[in-house]
Amino acid sequence: MGNLRTGHLVEGALWLTLCLFLYGYSFEFERDIEIYKFGATAWPRTIILLMAIAAVGQLIHHWKYGDGTASNMISAAMDDGAEEAAHEAHHESLGWYMATFALLAIPFIYMRVPDWIAGWISAEGTTLHILRLGFAAILIGVFLTQMRRNMVGAILALPLFFAALLEDMGFYALAPFFIIGVMYLFGETRPKPMIAIMALIYGLLMTLFVKVLFVGLPVGNIHPFYDIGSWVVTVLQ
Amino acid sequence: MDAFDNFLTGTVTLFSDPLGILIFFGGVIGGMLFGAIPGVSMLTLAAILLPFTAHLSAEHGIMLFSVIYCTGVYGGAITAILFNIPGAPENAPTAFDGYPMTLNGQAGKAVGAAVMCSAIGGTVSCIIMMLATAAIADWAISAFGPPEIFALVFFGLAVAASVGAKTFWKGWLSILIGLMVAVVGLDPVGGIERYDFEMPYLLAGIHFIPTILGFFAVSEIFVQAEKKVVGSYVAPKMGVEFPTLKELLAHKIAVIRSIVIGFFCGILPGIGATLAAFMGYNEAVRWSKTPEEFGKGKLEGVISSETANNAATGAAMIPLLALGLPGGALTAMMVGVFQMHDMEPGPLVFINSADLVWVVFAAMFFANISIIFIGFLETKTIINLLRIPFQFLAPMILLLATVGAYAVRGLTIDVVVMFLAGVIGFFLRRSGYSVAGIVLGLILGKIGEQTFAQAMQMLHFEWSGFFDRPIALGLLIVGFITLGGSIYGAFFKTKPPPAPDTAA
């Protein structure tokens, strides 16, 4: 096993699995191009081959040197402290990864599952909106209960959840909650500064982008969020 | 003397028009601010402003974008130095030494060096651009076809693989991820859908602006979050100590070398400031007597990177105006400004709109000069951003990034892509991969594949055709030597791992 650790093997396996998946999927678009004999697959397959070679090279490197570094590398990545922070926080266990990916799944559940259910029960219009709101409420509840157990996982998942909700609930209605959520996850618990900073950030952004630059941000498409967004835009413009 | 007369005419035209002056200073300050505010960049500002240039004259629209380009490239250095968040990929190498300097309490000196060297690099590049546009454009047209551009892309990626990641293999894997992301969408020859997973959004490919925002700005917030949660987050020390003239003169060779590198990288269509900065930095390491000090807060690292990327800005205008070929994201947006005014950039612009060309040249010259004055003043304001507690700065950065990602195409899925890129970037960074490498691969991937396909068609699919093209052959050979050196280093120059952690 040399200097290989389980993490190195998992990393190598992930790369090789990705290569296999990408190679397999490349047959979906394997078609001839009359004027180009290499076709549409030669370039991506070359990249996949190089990726597989690099993944094996990385495994050999880990086997020989563990986490050692070549002296001719200019390794900014080492200096940003990301690896050290992960190590110090003991965020390298399988349990932590599982908990984090469970939190990260929440936004994707919201983006996919309500549509699947709506398809099965042929829901549309107001029914679909109620279904989506119900799902959002449940998932927010799940998120709130899980976030205290894994603050870093929650910080990773919150922006994605915010992005997933943007289409339905709009930027204008969601942004204040998002600002407070991020501040809380970063350790701010005093209500007055949180509300003051939230109002300041929200006011600055609205003034700059909506009033001065006339940037159209998503207003949402579910009542009452759509009405709130439209009202903010009307007031500012 | 023609060039000087034209420059004077352009200057008079620029400063005799009140609206022109307003747009000029708006562009200078806006470029610096958007370059400097963490989470947004000059590209964000340009993307937001692009639709509004339809209400301006073509002259004002192009001038605004060219000024934003000059000052935004500098502005991105401020965040690279202070927050380890490069405003754009071309500022990524600046962070390698700039951020460690901030952590060592030398933020002021690093920013000061960036101000001076950005102005020097940009101004010299601008002067050369004005004096030699026609001759250089002629040379580039005749000497650089698709085989040469492909060879240069290959060389650039080979260089970039040894920068930023923990090992050579991780450097290459980072670049290859970027190249793979660039494959998504329609293939450049036959228009065949690749890796679209039957999602209409992916047919147009993954847009680089949300990806850049995600990998740089968002992943940085996540990394800082983990540090804060475990209590290892340390607010950067502050200090305003600009480098002395003596210190700058001590690095004059690095400045001259980076100007030459930056200018030649900038002039080549599709390459631009990003590769210039990486090459400027890499050459500084290669020529240095103390290469081991790079990456730990060496002033020369900041000087080399910032001189090179700003030297590329003036040069990048040559292929855009002479050939209609954008050298990067911002110059690509300039093509959009031309098109909104029913114009096509290319040789005819010099004949039909000579006034426009010289107003733009004059504006770029004065924008670079103004970096020294406005840059020094604005930097002191920006440094005060460090006093803001990170829990208040983080939501601001995330929301600015959200607006930036959404403003590009008005799609919420771009916001999802940005945050997803942030999560992926977070996991890759904590495993020693290079997000700068990914973004470089993404940007150069499309150009690389397109020029490779054109080159092979041009050479009738005969690989030996490269032997008849000395520039392409030379670049390929140097690229392979660089790769070989990196592989040799990976196997034979690797340090033994530190003493095992018995607690683990």
Interface residues (C-beta under 8 A of the other chain):
Chain A: N3 E11 W15 L22 Y25 S26 F29 R31 I33 I35 Y36 K37 F38 G39 A40 W43 P44 I47 I48 L50 M51 A54 A55 G57 Q58 H61 K64 Y65 G66 D67 G68 T69 A70 S71 N72 M73 I74 S75 A76 A77 M78 D79 D80 G81 A82 E83 E84 A85 A86 E88 A89 H91 L104 P107 M111 M151 V152 I155 L156 P159 L160 F162 A163 A164 L166 E167 F171 A175 F178 I179 V182 M183 L185 F186 G187 E188 I197 M198 I201 L204 L205 F209 L213 F214 V215 G216 L217 P218
Chain B: I48 L49 F52 N84 A95 F96 Y99 P100 S162 V163 G164 A165 K166 T167 F168 W169 K170 G171 W172 L173 L176 I177 L179 M180 V183 D187 V189 G190 I192 E193 R194 Y195 V218 I221 F222 V223 A225 E226 K227 K228 V229 V230 S232 Y281 N282 V285 E292 F294 G295 K296 P389 F390 Q391 F392 A394 P395 M396 L398 L399 L400 T402 V403 Y406 A407 G410 T412 V415 V416 M418 F419 L420 G422 V423 F426 R429 R430 S431 G432 Y433 S434 A436 E449 F452 A453 M456 Q457 F461 G485 S486 G489 A490 F491 K493 T494 K495 P496 P497 P498
